[in-house]
Amino acid sequence: MPPVTVTVALGAEEVAAIDRYVDSHRPGRSRSEAVAEIVALWAASQDGRPAASPDEGMRPEDLNASNDS
């Protein structure tokens, strides 16, 4: 699959963190290259696992006085 361009709006704290990452780990790289590398490393660590489903709590029919707290 060819590369896809994605535009992401980041806050000042996130940009500063990316700049620190570049300064300490990848001098000379652009922010775009650093973000692409960070996302690639994260994606590789996921092992193709689907995202965990959120805990939705107990179903209404399972609720009773014994599980009130």
C-alpha positions in Angstrom: 0.0 0.0 0.0 1.4 3.4 -0.9 1.9 6.0 1.8 -1.2 8.0 2.7 -1.0 11.6 3.9 -2.8 12.3 7.1 -3.3 15.7 8.7 -3.3 15.9 12.5 -3.8 19.0 14.6 -1.7 18.8 17.7 -1.5 21.1 20.8 1.5 22.9 22.0 2.4 20.2 24.5 2.3 17.4 21.9 4.4 19.4 19.5 7.0 20.1 22.3 7.1 16.4 23.1 7.7 15.6 19.4 10.5 18.2 19.3 12.1 16.6 22.4 11.8 13.2 20.8 13.5 14.5 17.6 16.2 16.3 19.6 17.1 13.3 21.7 16.4 10.3 19.4 16.3 11.4 15.8 18.3 14.6 15.2 17.8 16.1 11.8 14.4 14.5 11.2 11.3 16.6 10.6 8.3 16.5 12.9 6.4 14.7 10.1 9.0 12.0 9.9 9.1 11.6 13.7 5.3 11.3 13.9 5.3 8.7 11.1 8.0 6.8 12.9 6.1 6.9 16.3 2.9 5.7 14.7 4.7 2.9 12.8 6.3 1.7 16.1 3.0 1.8 17.9 1.2 0.0 15.1 3.9 -2.7 15.0 3.5 -3.2 18.7 -0.2 -4.0 18.3 0.4 -7.5 16.8 -2.8 -7.2 14.8 -4.9 -7.3 17.9 -8.3 -5.5 17.8 -8.7 -2.7 20.2 -10.1 -3.9 23.6 -13.8 -3.5 23.9 -14.9 -1.0 26.5 -16.2 -2.3 29.8 -19.9 -1.7 29.6 -20.7 -2.8 33.1 -23.5 -5.2 34.0 -26.6 -5.6 31.8 -29.8 -4.3 33.4 -31.3 -7.7 33.6 -28.3 -8.8 35.8 -28.8 -6.0 38.3 -30.4 -6.7 41.7 -30.1 -5.7 45.3 -27.2 -8.1 45.9 -24.9 -6.2 43.6 -25.7 -2.7 44.9 -22.7 -0.9 46.4 
